[in-house]
Structure formats: structure tokens, C-alpha cells
Amino acid sequence: MNLYMTRRNIYGKDNSNLWEGKKVAIIATHGYEGKYATEPFEMGMKRLCVHSNLKYVGIYSVQDNDNLASFQTQEAIEGVKAFARSITNE
């Protein structure tokens, strides 16, 4: 994942911050066990949110055990749907 930001991307013509106050959520896939795989990235995103005055709303992740099949299970599909509903209803 590439995260590229410049002053031009974040600030409008009047120097108002176009990014501040926005919600940030993570939907991730990984090969390792849950927390071990997602914690470092999640911590970095939380720090970015604090620094940039963004609202971190959570993470949903699925472990990739069988390539694409891992993401097509009923559990994975229902889990990401529930996560999306929970963050859009805040």
C-alpha cells in the first residue's frame, strides 16, 4: 500500500485542511495470525490519525489461508458487511 501526500493534496486554495476530521477505517487481508499481522499497520494508522486530526473508526481483517477462497467464505463476507454497517452508522 502506498500512502502519498503533499501539501497540495491536503490543503485547499485557502489553506483549509481538506483531510482533517475525516473517518479512517482499515479493511485488511494478511497471511499471519490476526493481531501479529495487523497491529503494526494499525498502530501506524492510529498515529497518522492523531497527527492529522482524523477519526480512526476501526479495522476488519481476514487471514488468507487458501488464497482467494479465504475471502469468499460466508463468515468473511458477513463480517465485512457488519463492519461497514457499524462504521457508517456512527
MODELLER restraints for C-alpha pairs under 7 A, 6 or more apart:
rsr = mdl.restraints
at = mdl.atoms
rsr.add(forms.Gaussian(group=physical.xy_distance, feature=features.Distance(at['CA:10:A'], at['CA:17:A']), mean=5.86, stdev=0.5))
rsr.add(forms.Gaussian(group=physical.xy_distance, feature=features.Distance(at['CA:10:A'], at['CA:18:A']), mean=5.48, stdev=0.5))
rsr.add(forms.Gaussian(group=physical.xy_distance, feature=features.Distance(at['CA:10:A'], at['CA:19:A']), mean=5.74, stdev=0.5))
rsr.add(forms.Gaussian(group=physical.xy_distance, feature=features.Distance(at['CA:11:A'], at['CA:17:A']), mean=4.63, stdev=0.5))
rsr.add(forms.Gaussian(group=physical.xy_distance, feature=features.Distance(at['CA:11:A'], at['CA:18:A']), mean=5.52, stdev=0.5))
rsr.add(forms.Gaussian(group=physical.xy_distance, feature=features.Distance(at['CA:12:A'], at['CA:18:A']), mean=6.30, stdev=0.5))
rsr.add(forms.Gaussian(group=physical.xy_distance, feature=features.Distance(at['CA:20:A'], at['CA:52:A']), mean=6.19, stdev=0.5))
rsr.add(forms.Gaussian(group=physical.xy_distance, feature=features.Distance(at['CA:20:A'], at['CA:53:A']), mean=5.17, stdev=0.5))
rsr.add(forms.Gaussian(group=physical.xy_distance, feature=features.Distance(at['CA:20:A'], at['CA:54:A']), mean=5.46, stdev=0.5))
rsr.add(forms.Gaussian(group=physical.xy_distance, feature=features.Distance(at['CA:21:A'], at['CA:53:A']), mean=5.75, stdev=0.5))
rsr.add(forms.Gaussian(group=physical.xy_distance, feature=features.Distance(at['CA:21:A'], at['CA:54:A']), mean=4.70, stdev=0.5))
rsr.add(forms.Gaussian(group=physical.xy_distance, feature=features.Distance(at['CA:21:A'], at['CA:55:A']), mean=6.07, stdev=0.5))
rsr.add(forms.Gaussian(group=physical.xy_distance, feature=features.Distance(at['CA:22:A'], at['CA:54:A']), mean=5.26, stdev=0.5))
rsr.add(forms.Gaussian(group=physical.xy_distance, feature=features.Distance(at['CA:22:A'], at['CA:55:A']), mean=6.00, stdev=0.5))
rsr.add(forms.Gaussian(group=physical.xy_distance, feature=features.Distance(at['CA:23:A'], at['CA:54:A']), mean=6.02, stdev=0.5))
rsr.add(forms.Gaussian(group=physical.xy_distance, feature=features.Distance(at['CA:23:A'], at['CA:55:A']), mean=4.64, stdev=0.5))
rsr.add(forms.Gaussian(group=physical.xy_distance, feature=features.Distance(at['CA:23:A'], at['CA:56:A']), mean=5.90, stdev=0.5))
rsr.add(forms.Gaussian(group=physical.xy_distance, feature=features.Distance(at['CA:23:A'], at['CA:57:A']), mean=6.48, stdev=0.5))
rsr.add(forms.Gaussian(group=physical.xy_distance, feature=features.Distance(at['CA:24:A'], at['CA:54:A']), mean=6.84, stdev=0.5))
rsr.add(forms.Gaussian(group=physical.xy_distance, feature=features.Distance(at['CA:24:A'], at['CA:55:A']), mean=5.97, stdev=0.5))
rsr.add(forms.Gaussian(group=physical.xy_distance, feature=features.Distance(at['CA:24:A'], at['CA:56:A']), mean=4.87, stdev=0.5))
rsr.add(forms.Gaussian(group=physical.xy_distance, feature=features.Distance(at['CA:24:A'], at['CA:57:A']), mean=5.97, stdev=0.5))
rsr.add(forms.Gaussian(group=physical.xy_distance, feature=features.Distance(at['CA:25:A'], at['CA:56:A']), mean=6.19, stdev=0.5))
rsr.add(forms.Gaussian(group=physical.xy_distance, feature=features.Distance(at['CA:25:A'], at['CA:57:A']), mean=5.43, stdev=0.5))
rsr.add(forms.Gaussian(group=physical.xy_distance, feature=features.Distance(at['CA:25:A'], at['CA:58:A']), mean=5.21, stdev=0.5))
rsr.add(forms.Gaussian(group=physical.xy_distance, feature=features.Distance(at['CA:25:A'], at['CA:59:A']), mean=5.82, stdev=0.5))
rsr.add(forms.Gaussian(group=physical.xy_distance, feature=features.Distance(at['CA:26:A'], at['CA:58:A']), mean=6.42, stdev=0.5))
rsr.add(forms.Gaussian(group=physical.xy_distance, feature=features.Distance(at['CA:26:A'], at['CA:59:A']), mean=4.57, stdev=0.5))
rsr.add(forms.Gaussian(group=physical.xy_distance, feature=features.Distance(at['CA:26:A'], at['CA:60:A']), mean=6.29, stdev=0.5))
rsr.add(forms.Gaussian(group=physical.xy_distance, feature=features.Distance(at['CA:27:A'], at['CA:59:A']), mean=5.86, stdev=0.5))
rsr.add(forms.Gaussian(group=physical.xy_distance, feature=features.Distance(at['CA:27:A'], at['CA:60:A']), mean=4.96, stdev=0.5))
rsr.add(forms.Gaussian(group=physical.xy_distance, feature=features.Distance(at['CA:27:A'], at['CA:61:A']), mean=5.68, stdev=0.5))
rsr.add(forms.Gaussian(group=physical.xy_distance, feature=features.Distance(at['CA:28:A'], at['CA:60:A']), mean=6.34, stdev=0.5))
rsr.add(forms.Gaussian(group=physical.xy_distance, feature=features.Distance(at['CA:28:A'], at['CA:61:A']), mean=4.56, stdev=0.5))
rsr.add(forms.Gaussian(group=physical.xy_distance, feature=features.Distance(at['CA:28:A'], at['CA:62:A']), mean=6.60, stdev=0.5))
rsr.add(forms.Gaussian(group=physical.xy_distance, feature=features.Distance(at['CA:29:A'], at['CA:61:A']), mean=5.43, stdev=0.5))
rsr.add(forms.Gaussian(group=physical.xy_distance, feature=features.Distance(at['CA:29:A'], at['CA:62:A']), mean=5.02, stdev=0.5))
rsr.add(forms.Gaussian(group=physical.xy_distance, feature=features.Distance(at['CA:29:A'], at['CA:63:A']), mean=5.76, stdev=0.5))
rsr.add(forms.Gaussian(group=physical.xy_distance, feature=features.Distance(at['CA:29:A'], at['CA:64:A']), mean=6.42, stdev=0.5))
rsr.add(forms.Gaussian(group=physical.xy_distance, feature=features.Distance(at['CA:30:A'], at['CA:37:A']), mean=6.24, stdev=0.5))
rsr.add(forms.Gaussian(group=physical.xy_distance, feature=features.Distance(at['CA:30:A'], at['CA:62:A']), mean=6.54, stdev=0.5))
rsr.add(forms.Gaussian(group=physical.xy_distance, feature=features.Distance(at['CA:30:A'], at['CA:63:A']), mean=4.94, stdev=0.5))
rsr.add(forms.Gaussian(group=physical.xy_distance, feature=features.Distance(at['CA:30:A'], at['CA:64:A']), mean=5.61, stdev=0.5))
rsr.add(forms.Gaussian(group=physical.xy_distance, feature=features.Distance(at['CA:31:A'], at['CA:63:A']), mean=5.46, stdev=0.5))
rsr.add(forms.Gaussian(group=physical.xy_distance, feature=features.Distance(at['CA:31:A'], at['CA:64:A']), mean=5.03, stdev=0.5))
rsr.add(forms.Gaussian(group=physical.xy_distance, feature=features.Distance(at['CA:31:A'], at['CA:65:A']), mean=6.73, stdev=0.5))
rsr.add(forms.Gaussian(group=physical.xy_distance, feature=features.Distance(at['CA:32:A'], at['CA:63:A']), mean=6.74, stdev=0.5))
rsr.add(forms.Gaussian(group=physical.xy_distance, feature=features.Distance(at['CA:33:A'], at['CA:63:A']), mean=6.87, stdev=0.5))
rsr.add(forms.Gaussian(group=physical.xy_distance, feature=features.Distance(at['CA:34:A'], at['CA:63:A']), mean=6.80, stdev=0.5))
rsr.add(forms.Gaussian(group=physical.xy_distance, feature=features.Distance(at['CA:46:A'], at['CA:56:A']), mean=6.38, stdev=0.5))
rsr.add(forms.Gaussian(group=physical.xy_distance, feature=features.Distance(at['CA:49:A'], at['CA:55:A']), mean=6.23, stdev=0.5))
rsr.add(forms.Gaussian(group=physical.xy_distance, feature=features.Distance(at['CA:49:A'], at['CA:56:A']), mean=6.24, stdev=0.5))
rsr.add(forms.Gaussian(group=physical.xy_distance, feature=features.Distance(at['CA:57:A'], at['CA:87:A']), mean=6.48, stdev=0.5))
rsr.add(forms.Gaussian(group=physical.xy_distance, feature=features.Distance(at['CA:60:A'], at['CA:80:A']), mean=6.65, stdev=0.5))
rsr.add(forms.Gaussian(group=physical.xy_distance, feature=features.Distance(at['CA:60:A'], at['CA:83:A']), mean=6.67, stdev=0.5))
rsr.add(forms.Gaussian(group=physical.xy_distance, feature=features.Distance(at['CA:62:A'], at['CA:71:A']), mean=6.91, stdev=0.5))
rsr.add(forms.Gaussian(group=physical.xy_distance, feature=features.Distance(at['CA:62:A'], at['CA:76:A']), mean=6.70, stdev=0.5))
rsr.add(forms.Gaussian(group=physical.xy_distance, feature=features.Distance(at['CA:64:A'], at['CA:70:A']), mean=5.39, stdev=0.5))
